[in-house]
Amino acid sequence: MAKALLGYVGAVPDRRLVDEVTFLRSRVRDLEAEVARLRTDRESTSTDLERGLRQLSELSEPVLA
């Protein structure tokens, strides 16, 4: 029984499993980078929109004769 447990604990992990975990970690890293990029784009767009609205509000109103 002890030999069976030691063999199980000391076994080399399945190569396919290691490859899949490596791929998934890489994919998570890529997706996190994409989320960060999208957040930055959204903040930039929001800032541009606020600036445009502020400029519109500062325009003088036309005088109707």
DSSP file (Angstrom, degrees, kcal/mol; ACC not computed):
  #  RESIDUE AA STRUCTURE BP1 BP2  ACC     N-H-->O    O-->H-N    N-H-->O    O-->H-N    TCO  KAPPA ALPHA  PHI   PSI    X-CA   Y-CA   Z-CA
    1    1 A M     >        0   0    0      0, 0.0     4,-2.2     0, 0.0     5,-0.2   0.000 360.0 360.0 360.0 -44.4    0.0    0.0    0.0
    2    2 A A  H  >  +     0   0    0      1,-0.2     4,-2.6     2,-0.2     5,-0.2   0.894 360.0  51.8 -62.4 -40.1    2.8    2.5    0.9
    3    3 A K  H  > S+     0   0    0      1,-0.2     4,-2.4     2,-0.2    -1,-0.2   0.900 108.6  51.3 -64.3 -38.8    4.5    1.7   -2.4
    4    4 A A  H  > S+     0   0    0      2,-0.2     4,-1.9     1,-0.2    -2,-0.2   0.910 111.7  46.6 -64.4 -42.1    1.3    2.4   -4.3
    5    5 A L  H  X S+     0   0    0     -4,-2.2     4,-2.7     2,-0.2     5,-0.2   0.918 112.8  48.7 -66.7 -43.3    0.8    5.8   -2.6
    6    6 A L  H  X S+     0   0    0     -4,-2.6     4,-2.4     1,-0.2    -2,-0.2   0.893 110.8  51.4 -64.5 -38.2    4.4    6.8   -3.1
    7    7 A G  H  < S+     0   0    0     -4,-2.4     4,-0.3    -5,-0.2    -1,-0.2   0.881 111.7  47.2 -64.7 -37.2    4.1    5.8   -6.8
    8    8 A Y  H >< S+     0   0    0     -4,-1.9     3,-0.8     2,-0.2    -2,-0.2   0.923 115.0  44.6 -70.2 -44.3    1.0    7.9   -7.1
    9    9 A V  H 3< S+     0   0    0     -4,-2.7    -2,-0.2     1,-0.2    -1,-0.2   0.879 117.8  44.0 -68.8 -38.1    2.4   11.0   -5.4
   10   10 A G  T 3< S+     0   0    0     -4,-2.4    -1,-0.2    -5,-0.2    -2,-0.2   0.380  86.6 125.2 -89.7   5.3    5.7   10.8   -7.2
   11   11 A A    <   -     0   0    0     -3,-0.8    -3,-0.1    -4,-0.3     3,-0.1  -0.321  67.7-112.3 -68.8 146.4    4.2   10.1  -10.6
   12   12 A V        -     0   0    0      1,-0.1    -1,-0.1    -2,-0.0     3,-0.1  -0.613  40.7-108.6 -75.0 133.2    5.1   12.4  -13.5
   13   13 A P        -     0   0    0      0, 0.0     2,-0.1     0, 0.0    -1,-0.1  -0.257  40.6 -89.4 -64.5 151.7    2.0   14.4  -14.6
   14   14 A D     >  -     0   0    0      1,-0.1     4,-2.1    -3,-0.1     3,-0.3  -0.405  31.7-136.9 -61.3 130.2    0.3   13.6  -17.8
   15   15 A R  H  > S+     0   0    0      1,-0.2     4,-2.6     2,-0.2     5,-0.2   0.859 102.7  55.1 -61.2 -37.7    1.9   15.7  -20.6
   16   16 A R  H  > S+     0   0    0      1,-0.2     4,-2.4     2,-0.2    -1,-0.2   0.894 107.9  49.5 -63.5 -38.7   -1.5   16.5  -22.2
   17   17 A L  H  > S+     0   0    0     -3,-0.3     4,-2.5     2,-0.2    -2,-0.2   0.913 110.8  49.2 -66.1 -42.7   -2.7   17.9  -18.9
   18   18 A V  H  X S+     0   0    0     -4,-2.1     4,-2.3     1,-0.2    -2,-0.2   0.915 112.1  49.0 -62.0 -43.0    0.4   20.0  -18.5
   19   19 A D  H  X S+     0   0    0     -4,-2.6     4,-2.5     2,-0.2    -2,-0.2   0.902 111.7  48.9 -63.6 -41.2    0.0   21.3  -22.1
   20   20 A E  H  X S+     0   0    0     -4,-2.4     4,-2.8     2,-0.2    -2,-0.2   0.915 111.3  48.6 -66.6 -42.5   -3.6   22.1  -21.5
   21   21 A V  H  X S+     0   0    0     -4,-2.5     4,-2.4     2,-0.2    -1,-0.2   0.909 111.9  50.1 -63.2 -41.3   -2.9   24.0  -18.3
   22   22 A T  H  X S+     0   0    0     -4,-2.3     4,-2.0    -5,-0.2    -2,-0.2   0.925 112.2  47.5 -61.8 -44.9   -0.1   25.9  -20.0
   23   23 A F  H  X S+     0   0    0     -4,-2.5     4,-2.5     1,-0.2    -2,-0.2   0.925 112.2  49.4 -61.7 -45.5   -2.5   26.8  -22.8
   24   24 A L  H  X S+     0   0    0     -4,-2.8     4,-2.5     1,-0.2    -2,-0.2   0.882 109.5  51.2 -65.1 -38.4   -5.3   27.9  -20.5
   25   25 A R  H  X S+     0   0    0     -4,-2.4     4,-2.2     2,-0.2    -1,-0.2   0.914 111.3  48.5 -63.5 -41.3   -2.9   30.1  -18.4
   26   26 A S  H  X S+     0   0    0     -4,-2.0     4,-2.3     2,-0.2    -2,-0.2   0.912 111.2  50.1 -63.4 -42.9   -1.8   31.8  -21.6
   27   27 A R  H  X S+     0   0    0     -4,-2.5     4,-2.6     2,-0.2    -2,-0.2   0.899 109.6  50.5 -63.7 -41.8   -5.4   32.3  -22.7
   28   28 A V  H  X S+     0   0    0     -4,-2.5     4,-2.6     2,-0.2    -1,-0.2   0.914 109.9  51.1 -62.2 -42.8   -6.3   33.8  -19.4
   29   29 A R  H  X S+     0   0    0     -4,-2.2     4,-2.0     1,-0.2    -2,-0.2   0.917 111.1  48.3 -60.0 -43.9   -3.4   36.2  -19.6
   30   30 A D  H  X S+     0   0    0     -4,-2.3     4,-2.1     1,-0.2    -2,-0.2   0.912 112.2  48.4 -63.3 -42.9   -4.5   37.2  -23.1
   31   31 A L  H  X S+     0   0    0     -4,-2.6     4,-2.3     2,-0.2    -2,-0.2   0.879 109.4  52.4 -67.4 -37.4   -8.0   37.8  -22.0
   32   32 A E  H  X S+     0   0    0     -4,-2.6     4,-2.2     2,-0.2    -1,-0.2   0.898 109.7  49.7 -63.6 -39.5   -6.9   39.8  -19.0
   33   33 A A  H  X S+     0   0    0     -4,-2.0     4,-2.2     2,-0.2    -2,-0.2   0.893 110.1  51.1 -65.2 -39.3   -4.9   42.0  -21.3
   34   34 A E  H  X S+     0   0    0     -4,-2.1     4,-2.5     2,-0.2    -2,-0.2   0.901 109.2  50.3 -64.6 -41.4   -7.9   42.4  -23.6
   35   35 A V  H  X S+     0   0    0     -4,-2.3     4,-2.4     2,-0.2    -2,-0.2   0.914 110.5  49.9 -62.6 -42.8  -10.1   43.5  -20.7
   36   36 A A  H  X S+     0   0    0     -4,-2.2     4,-2.1     1,-0.2    -2,-0.2   0.909 111.4  48.9 -62.9 -41.1   -7.5   46.0  -19.6
   37   37 A R  H  X S+     0   0    0     -4,-2.2     4,-2.5     1,-0.2    -2,-0.2   0.913 111.4  49.2 -65.0 -42.9   -7.3   47.4  -23.1
   38   38 A L  H  X S+     0   0    0     -4,-2.5     4,-2.5     2,-0.2    -2,-0.2   0.880 109.9  51.5 -65.3 -37.8  -11.1   47.7  -23.4
   39   39 A R  H  X S+     0   0    0     -4,-2.4     4,-2.4     2,-0.2    -1,-0.2   0.915 110.5  48.8 -64.2 -41.7  -11.3   49.5  -20.1
   40   40 A T  H  X S+     0   0    0     -4,-2.1     4,-2.3     2,-0.2    -2,-0.2   0.920 112.0  48.9 -63.6 -43.7   -8.7   52.0  -21.2
   41   41 A D  H  X S+     0   0    0     -4,-2.5     4,-2.6     1,-0.2    -2,-0.2   0.910 111.3  50.1 -61.5 -42.6  -10.6   52.5  -24.5
   42   42 A R  H  X S+     0   0    0     -4,-2.5     4,-2.6     1,-0.2    -2,-0.2   0.912 111.2  48.3 -63.7 -42.8  -13.9   53.0  -22.6
   43   43 A E  H  X S+     0   0    0     -4,-2.4     4,-2.3     2,-0.2    -1,-0.2   0.899 112.3  49.5 -64.6 -39.6  -12.3   55.5  -20.2
   44   44 A S  H  X S+     0   0    0     -4,-2.3     4,-2.4     2,-0.2    -2,-0.2   0.921 112.2  47.4 -64.6 -44.3  -10.8   57.4  -23.1
   45   45 A T  H  X S+     0   0    0     -4,-2.6     4,-2.5     1,-0.2    -2,-0.2   0.900 111.5  51.3 -63.1 -41.6  -14.1   57.5  -25.0
   46   46 A S  H  X S+     0   0    0     -4,-2.6     4,-2.4     2,-0.2    -1,-0.2   0.905 110.4  48.7 -62.9 -42.1  -15.9   58.6  -21.9
   47   47 A T  H  X S+     0   0    0     -4,-2.3     4,-2.3     2,-0.2    -2,-0.2   0.911 111.5  49.5 -64.7 -43.1  -13.4   61.4  -21.4
   48   48 A D  H  X S+     0   0    0     -4,-2.4     4,-2.4     2,-0.2    -2,-0.2   0.903 111.0  50.1 -62.7 -41.1  -13.7   62.5  -25.0
   49   49 A L  H  X S+     0   0    0     -4,-2.5     4,-2.6     2,-0.2    -2,-0.2   0.919 110.6  48.9 -63.7 -44.2  -17.5   62.5  -24.8
   50   50 A E  H  X S+     0   0    0     -4,-2.4     4,-2.2     1,-0.2    -1,-0.2   0.907 111.2  50.2 -62.6 -40.9  -17.4   64.6  -21.6
   51   51 A R  H  X S+     0   0    0     -4,-2.3     4,-2.2     2,-0.2    -2,-0.2   0.918 111.4  48.7 -63.7 -43.3  -15.0   67.1  -23.2
   52   52 A G  H  X S+     0   0    0     -4,-2.4     4,-2.2     1,-0.2    -2,-0.2   0.905 111.4  49.1 -63.9 -42.3  -17.3   67.4  -26.3
   53   53 A L  H  X S+     0   0    0     -4,-2.6     4,-2.2     1,-0.2    -1,-0.2   0.885 110.0  51.8 -65.1 -37.8  -20.4   67.9  -24.1
   54   54 A R  H  X S+     0   0    0     -4,-2.2     4,-1.2     2,-0.2    -2,-0.2   0.916 109.3  49.9 -64.6 -42.3  -18.6   70.6  -22.2
   55   55 A Q  H  X S+     0   0    0     -4,-2.2     4,-0.6     1,-0.2     3,-0.3   0.900 110.5  50.4 -63.4 -40.1  -17.6   72.4  -25.4
   56   56 A L  H >< S+     0   0    0     -4,-2.2     3,-0.9     1,-0.2    -1,-0.2   0.896 108.7  51.7 -64.2 -39.2  -21.2   72.3  -26.6
   57   57 A S  H 3< S+     0   0    0     -4,-2.2    -1,-0.2     1,-0.2    -2,-0.2   0.740 106.3  55.3 -70.9 -21.2  -22.5   73.7  -23.4
   58   58 A E  H 3< S+     0   0    0     -4,-1.2    -1,-0.2    -3,-0.3    -2,-0.2   0.559  82.7 108.4 -88.3  -8.4  -20.0   76.6  -23.6
   59   59 A L  S << S-     0   0    0     -3,-0.9     2,-0.2    -4,-0.6    -3,-0.0  -0.423  77.2-114.4 -67.4 141.6  -21.2   77.7  -27.0
   60   60 A S        -     0   0    0     -2,-0.1    -1,-0.1     1,-0.1    -2,-0.1  -0.533  32.1-113.0 -75.8 145.9  -23.1   80.9  -27.0
   61   61 A E        -     0   0    0     -2,-0.2     2,-0.1     1,-0.1    -1,-0.1  -0.531  33.5-106.5 -77.9 142.3  -26.7   80.5  -28.0
   62   62 A P        -     0   0    0      0, 0.0     2,-0.6     0, 0.0    -1,-0.1  -0.398  30.2-124.5 -68.9 145.6  -27.8   82.1  -31.3
   63   63 A V        -     0   0    0     -2,-0.1     2,-0.4    -3,-0.0    -3,-0.0  -0.805  19.0-144.9 -93.2 125.5  -29.9   85.3  -31.0
   64   64 A L              0   0    0     -2,-0.6     0, 0.0     1,-0.1     0, 0.0  -0.767 360.0 360.0 -91.0 132.5  -33.1   85.1  -32.9
   65   65 A A              0   0    0     -2,-0.4    -1,-0.1     0, 0.0    -2,-0.0   0.452 360.0 360.0 -93.5 360.0  -34.3   88.4  -34.4
